Amino acid sequence: MIRQLDQQLELLGEGIPYGTLVAEDIKAMFQTAYLVLRDTGRRPQEVTRLALSCLEKDGDEHQLIWDNRKSKRLRRRLPIGQDTVTAINAWKTRRAGLELPPNSARYLFPAITNNTVNHQLLPGNFGRAMRSWVRSLERIDSETLGPDGLPLPFDRDLIFPYAFRHSYCQRHADAGVPQDVLRDLMDHRSANTTAGYYKVSLKRKHEAVKTLRLHVMDRVGLPSPMASNTAYELRSVAVPFGNCTEPSNVKAGGQACPIRFQCAGCGHYRPDPSYLPAVQDHIRALKGNREMAMATGAAEFVTRGLGDEISAFQQVGAKMAEYMSKLPEDERNQVEEAAKVLRKVRAASEGRPLLPLTVVSGNKTGGDR
């Protein structure tokens, strides 16, 4: 749905009066506010109250400075992408040439007039502009197909500013972002609030495993499907970059890898598409380790080993991406949705201690414990 809105963004703010601003400036302001809302997941009032000096650079990274007034935590920092920074800076450049209410001088998005208690764009005005835009769009499709096989219309009442906060949080949960990291990103006071976005029913998990167990491969990219859901789940607890079939490691809950988790070089390694982001993250981490090793004058065998491991994981990622690209579109969509479910399950359980599994034979006289 958001992708469809993005494709029609140039219509946001059309026909909306706002003080003495001309039509193109009004559209630029509302469109920038939408992009910030979409990309940051902040509450509408946190976006509309952003200061003109809301950007801060930390090395090569940019952070958004914002106020969590709901919890009375001010000057919070949120990492943001370059596209969001570019959009904010483009609006700031345009804003600098406008005649604005003097009381709005320190706010990114100005008020309508100077004769108002609030000196910045009001969430209500932003919400009205968004509702007008959404209602004016000719078509917004849902993901549900009708009897004729065509997408049914999306319920436009579900599109409102605060919904983008939920979308941002759910998007990160679906991508497998660890729960504690997402809690920090959302600035949730309670971990239970964040945990709600990771809830997956047993039925959904079962269906996801049923789908993905058929798309497991070995370390060189050859198909190696799991025989059952049980086999997949018993082996998936073992390693962070895929499934493991090495018996002693599985029995120890993944704590007894004989080759120190150099999975891409192991014959027992069984990745599937749900692990692709983890593989890519690991490649980046290995590259950082190699740079550090080179900078500290580590022995050649150390840097060579890291380089070989990077190459091996790159091959795993490339084979998996190639495999996904060759799937029929419907099947690829099913695999991607199943992967989201399992990444969410893993992210929710990250950090919990895993106990080694040992089969203990019961005696004849003992009862159930």
Helices and strands as residue ranges (DSSP letters): H 2-7, G 9-11, H 23-40, H 44-48, E 55-58, E 61-68, E 73-80, H 82-95, G 102-104, H 123-136, E 141-145, E 151-153, G 156-158, H 163-174, H 179-186, H 191-195, G 196-198, H 202-212, G 213-215, H 229-236, E 243-244, H 247-251, G 263-265, E 269-270, G 273-275, H 276-295, H 300-325, H 329-349
